[in-house]
Amino acid sequence: MLTKLAGGRLFDPANGRQGEVADLWLRDDRIAADPGPGAAPDATYDLTGKLVMAGAIDIHSHIAGGKVNLARLLMGEEHEHHRFAGSACGCGGGSGLATPSTHTTGARYIEMGFTAAFEPAMLGSNARHAHMEMGDIPYIDTGGYLVLGSDDFLLDLIATNAGQAAVNDYVAWMLTATQSLAVKVVNPGGINAFKFNARSLDLDEPGPYYGVTPRSVLTVLARAVYELGLPHPLHVHGCNLGVPGNVATTLDTIQAAAGLPMHMTHIQFHSYGNEGDRKFSSGAAALAEAVNRTPTLSVDIGQVMFGQTVTASADTMAQRRTAPLAHPRKWLAMDIECDAGCGVVPFRYRDNSYVNALQWAIGLELFLLLDDPWRVFLTTDHPNGAPFTFYPELIRLLMDRDYRLAKLAEIHPDAPAHTTLGSIAREYTLAEIAVMTRAAPARILGLADRGHLAPGASADVTVYTDRPDRRAMFERPDLVFKGGRLVVRDGSLVAMAQGCTHVVRPGFDDLIERRIARHFDERLGLALKHFRIRDEEIRHGAGPLLHPCRRREVP
């Protein structure tokens, strides 16, 4: 099918387009070159005055897996009170706001113009379950980041000085077996330390059993990811999340990478000072300065927005610290043998709370102080800072200073004095929003045919009416195409579509399997053949979309 999108203003930063008026052609599921005079499109859409972007990509959103289902179970009242009927186009019904069910997740994303979202914390032991859930989410592409760094096998490799090559082979084997796209480390070594009754673990503090420091885990994994040639750098959830004064640890973590590429996630939760009478202040300026001068570093924010949500994380230390503040008053934690763990804590962010108000301001400070939109990504760490459905509101805060100042005046009266937010004049442009939500996520994840509008790219396209109220604009696109098919018109679903699952397979020395098999037999009582996920288990038999890895040597 040949489709012509006529006369729209194209925002395509990957190809240097910043609002130029042009026609865009779609042929079946791909963007096509202009077929020339005389071409007879099967469908034409007059987009005069409209804004055209590639489908948006969320690089960090907890949408599937064990912790997400535990959060749904814990937040049963949310699903009781927020139910959604299925659509006539075939999208099933669902429920939930902070913990939406699978079809609701896909529907809410595509209705905002997002065509991909990636699960950033997939445990090896839960990977099959996570893939089954992701396969049930309609409309959007997905993929999982494998959590390593507190698993016994890796810590034993480091503790026994098995060498970088053995670590690389283990990481590559696990990525392949679990059908993952990237590697994430959560509180490096800290989840394992929690199992031995440690309740904190700083960057250079040896863990209680293996004697391995978080710094060692970070450097070994960052090097493995780099040498294996994964497109996405090591995805780092650092030590001391949520602890006042943790910005010092975050700055030390940047140095620990020693020049290797690294992505630091939800850095708002890692940007806290301990100054002032309340011993809680913003460290955003110091962290932004460090990020700006470190070209090998990228970050996403984890913006806090006010309202009820639920926090779900593999960081059992952080979740235990937060548990006394749970709203409603309930929480759970789970240890996963030889792998990691998770904690789930419901939470309500309140604008009249000094701490919550400052968290909100710190996230916005970081967005506005970071210079390079190619290295900062729009996230709320869904659902930990807020549900992903807050993205349109967040975009308006970034693009409209007057609106931002009005909201700043509404929060706890003591918070503005401890942040520079009120003095920052910057407003994001449409081109910068297109970078941060389209071109940059595709580039950092290695998705060569996503996030842009050049011929050959996947025909994932979003069309907006240019409105002064940017929240209203990004909340309700005029048209959304997924794989060339019109699936949303005027903010409503009109057709069903499926996405794909993105994976990497960096290759490994087969000898590592013998050691892994022995570990599985002795510690887990599980055969490797039952742990590995087959291609036919992905997307109901459709299989994964494989992205190349190009091996590198550390200079």
ChimeraX attribute file (.defattr): number of C-alpha atoms within 10 A of each C-alpha:
attribute: neighborCount
match mode: 1-to-1
recipient: residues
	/A:1	11
	/A:2	19
	/A:3	20
	/A:4	21
	/A:5	20
	/A:6	17
	/A:7	19
	/A:8	23
	/A:9	24
	/A:10	23
	/A:11	26
	/A:12	23
	/A:13	24
	/A:14	18
	/A:15	11
	/A:16	11
	/A:17	16
	/A:18	17
	/A:19	18
	/A:20	15
	/A:21	19
	/A:22	16
	/A:23	18
	/A:24	24
	/A:25	24
	/A:26	29
	/A:27	21
	/A:28	15
	/A:29	18
	/A:30	21
	/A:31	25
	/A:32	21
	/A:33	14
	/A:34	13
	/A:35	12
	/A:36	7
	/A:37	6
	/A:38	6
	/A:39	10
	/A:40	12
	/A:41	15
	/A:42	10
	/A:43	11
	/A:44	13
	/A:45	14
	/A:46	12
	/A:47	23
	/A:48	15
	/A:49	13
	/A:50	19
	/A:51	23
	/A:52	30
	/A:53	28
	/A:54	31
	/A:55	29
	/A:56	30
	/A:57	27
	/A:58	26
	/A:59	28
	/A:60	27
	/A:61	20
	/A:62	25
	/A:63	27
	/A:64	31
	/A:65	22
	/A:66	21
	/A:67	26
	/A:68	25
	/A:69	18
	/A:70	18
	/A:71	24
	/A:72	22
	/A:73	13
	/A:74	19
	/A:75	23
	/A:76	13
	/A:77	11
	/A:78	19
	/A:79	19
	/A:80	10
	/A:81	11
	/A:82	12
	/A:83	16
	/A:84	15
	/A:85	11
	/A:86	14
	/A:87	15
	/A:88	11
	/A:89	12
	/A:90	13
	/A:91	21
	/A:92	17
	/A:93	15
	/A:94	18
	/A:95	22
	/A:96	21
	/A:97	24
	/A:98	25
	/A:99	30
	/A:100	25
	/A:101	25
	/A:102	21
	/A:103	21
	/A:104	23
	/A:105	27
	/A:106	27
	/A:107	26
	/A:108	20
	/A:109	21
	/A:110	27
	/A:111	26
	/A:112	25
	/A:113	30
	/A:114	26
	/A:115	31
	/A:116	28
	/A:117	23
	/A:118	24
	/A:119	24
	/A:120	25
	/A:121	30
	/A:122	29
	/A:123	27
	/A:124	24
	/A:125	16
	/A:126	17
	/A:127	25
	/A:128	22
	/A:129	16
	/A:130	26
	/A:131	27
	/A:132	16
	/A:133	20
	/A:134	30
	/A:135	26
	/A:136	19
	/A:137	24
	/A:138	25
	/A:139	28
	/A:140	28
	/A:141	23
	/A:142	28
	/A:143	28
	/A:144	33
	/A:145	28
	/A:146	25
	/A:147	25
	/A:148	26
	/A:149	27
	/A:150	24
	/A:151	21
	/A:152	19
	/A:153	20
	/A:154	21
	/A:155	24
	/A:156	14
	/A:157	16
	/A:158	21
	/A:159	16
	/A:160	10
	/A:161	11
	/A:162	12
	/A:163	12
	/A:164	16
	/A:165	14
	/A:166	19
	/A:167	22
	/A:168	24
	/A:169	21
	/A:170	23
	/A:171	23
	/A:172	24
	/A:173	22
	/A:174	22
	/A:175	25
	/A:176	20
	/A:177	19
	/A:178	25
	/A:179	31
	/A:180	27
	/A:181	28
	/A:182	25
	/A:183	28
	/A:184	28
	/A:185	26
	/A:186	26
	/A:187	29
	/A:188	30
	/A:189	34
	/A:190	32
	/A:191	29
	/A:192	30
	/A:193	24
	/A:194	22
	/A:195	18
	/A:196	12
	/A:197	10
	/A:198	14
	/A:199	15
	/A:200	17
	/A:201	22
	/A:202	19
	/A:203	23
	/A:204	13
	/A:205	14
	/A:206	18
	/A:207	23
	/A:208	18
	/A:209	12
	/A:210	17
	/A:211	15
	/A:212	21
	/A:213	22
	/A:214	28
	/A:215	23
	/A:216	20
	/A:217	21
	/A:218	26
	/A:219	16
	/A:220	19
	/A:221	28
	/A:222	26
	/A:223	24
	/A:224	27
	/A:225	28
	/A:226	23
	/A:227	19
	/A:228	21
	/A:229	18
	/A:230	25
	/A:231	20
	/A:232	24
	/A:233	26
	/A:234	26
	/A:235	28
	/A:236	24
	/A:237	23
	/A:238	28
	/A:239	26
	/A:240	23
	/A:241	25
	/A:242	19
	/A:243	18
	/A:244	21
	/A:245	20
	/A:246	22
	/A:247	26
	/A:248	16
	/A:249	21
	/A:250	24
	/A:251	16
	/A:252	14
	/A:253	21
	/A:254	22
	/A:255	14
	/A:256	17
	/A:257	20
	/A:258	13
	/A:259	15
	/A:260	19
	/A:261	20
	/A:262	25
	/A:263	23
	/A:264	24
	/A:265	26
	/A:266	27
	/A:267	27
	/A:268	32
	/A:269	24
	/A:270	29
	/A:271	31
	/A:272	28
	/A:273	19
	/A:274	16
	/A:275	14
	/A:276	9
	/A:277	7
	/A:278	10
	/A:279	11
	/A:280	20
	/A:281	23
	/A:282	26
	/A:283	25
	/A:284	28
	/A:285	17
	/A:286	16
	/A:287	23
	/A:288	19
	/A:289	14
	/A:290	17
	/A:291	24
	/A:292	16
	/A:293	10
	/A:294	14
	/A:295	13
	/A:296	17
	/A:297	20
	/A:298	22
	/A:299	24
	/A:300	24
	/A:301	26
	/A:302	27
	/A:303	28
	/A:304	30
	/A:305	26
	/A:306	16
	/A:307	13
	/A:308	19
	/A:309	24
	/A:310	28
	/A:311	26
	/A:312	28
	/A:313	23
	/A:314	27
	/A:315	26
	/A:316	28
	/A:317	28
	/A:318	22
	/A:319	23
	/A:320	18
	/A:321	14
	/A:322	18
	/A:323	19
	/A:324	12
	/A:325	15
	/A:326	17
	/A:327	16
	/A:328	14
	/A:329	11
	/A:330	15
	/A:331	24
	/A:332	17
	/A:333	20
	/A:334	15
	/A:335	16
	/A:336	16
	/A:337	14
	/A:338	16
	/A:339	20
	/A:340	27
	/A:341	24
	/A:342	23
	/A:343	24
	/A:344	30
	/A:345	27
	/A:346	25
	/A:347	23
	/A:348	19
	/A:349	20
	/A:350	17
	/A:351	22
	/A:352	15
	/A:353	15
	/A:354	17
	/A:355	18
	/A:356	20
	/A:357	24
	/A:358	27
	/A:359	29
	/A:360	23
	/A:361	27
	/A:362	29
	/A:363	26
	/A:364	24
	/A:365	24
	/A:366	27
	/A:367	24
	/A:368	20
	/A:369	20
	/A:370	19
	/A:371	15
	/A:372	16
	/A:373	21
	/A:374	20
	/A:375	21
	/A:376	25
	/A:377	26
	/A:378	25
	/A:379	27
	/A:380	27
	/A:381	27
	/A:382	26
	/A:383	28
	/A:384	25
	/A:385	30
	/A:386	27
	/A:387	24
	/A:388	24
	/A:389	19
	/A:390	19
	/A:391	20
	/A:392	19
	/A:393	16
	/A:394	21
	/A:395	19
	/A:396	21
	/A:397	21
	/A:398	21
	/A:399	22
	/A:400	19
	/A:401	18
	/A:402	12
	/A:403	13
	/A:404	19
	/A:405	15
	/A:406	12
	/A:407	12
	/A:408	20
	/A:409	12
	/A:410	12
	/A:411	20
	/A:412	17
	/A:413	14
	/A:414	14
	/A:415	24
	/A:416	18
	/A:417	11
	/A:418	16
	/A:419	20
	/A:420	16
	/A:421	23
	/A:422	16
	/A:423	9
	/A:424	13
	/A:425	10
	/A:426	13
	/A:427	16
	/A:428	17
	/A:429	13
	/A:430	17
	/A:431	18
	/A:432	20
	/A:433	21
	/A:434	25
	/A:435	27
	/A:436	24
	/A:437	25
	/A:438	30
	/A:439	29
	/A:440	25
	/A:441	26
	/A:442	24
	/A:443	19
	/A:444	17
	/A:445	19
	/A:446	19
	/A:447	19
	/A:448	15
	/A:449	18
	/A:450	26
	/A:451	31
	/A:452	31
	/A:453	30
	/A:454	20
	/A:455	17
	/A:456	17
	/A:457	20
	/A:458	26
	/A:459	29
	/A:460	30
	/A:461	29
	/A:462	26
	/A:463	28
	/A:464	24
	/A:465	20
	/A:466	16
	/A:467	12
	/A:468	11
	/A:469	14
	/A:470	20
	/A:471	19
	/A:472	16
	/A:473	19
	/A:474	24
	/A:475	20
	/A:476	22
	/A:477	24
	/A:478	22
	/A:479	24
	/A:480	34
	/A:481	26
	/A:482	30
	/A:483	23
	/A:484	22
	/A:485	20
	/A:486	18
	/A:487	21
	/A:488	25
	/A:489	17
	/A:490	15
	/A:491	19
	/A:492	19
	/A:493	21
	/A:494	17
	/A:495	18
	/A:496	19
	/A:497	18
	/A:498	16
	/A:499	20
	/A:500	20
	/A:501	24
	/A:502	22
	/A:503	22
	/A:504	23
	/A:505	20
	/A:506	22
	/A:507	16
	/A:508	19
	/A:509	13
	/A:510	11
	/A:511	10
	/A:512	17
	/A:513	15
	/A:514	11
	/A:515	13
	/A:516	17
	/A:517	17
	/A:518	15
	/A:519	18
	/A:520	17
	/A:521	13
	/A:522	10
	/A:523	13
	/A:524	12
	/A:525	11
	/A:526	14
	/A:527	14
	/A:528	17
	/A:529	10
	/A:530	8
	/A:531	17
	/A:532	18
	/A:533	17
	/A:534	17
	/A:535	14
	/A:536	11
	/A:537	16
	/A:538	20
	/A:539	21
	/A:540	12
	/A:541	11
	/A:542	13
	/A:543	17
	/A:544	21
	/A:545	16
	/A:546	15
	/A:547	17
	/A:548	14
	/A:549	19
	/A:550	11
	/A:551	13
	/A:552	14
	/A:553	10
	/A:554	9
	/A:555	5
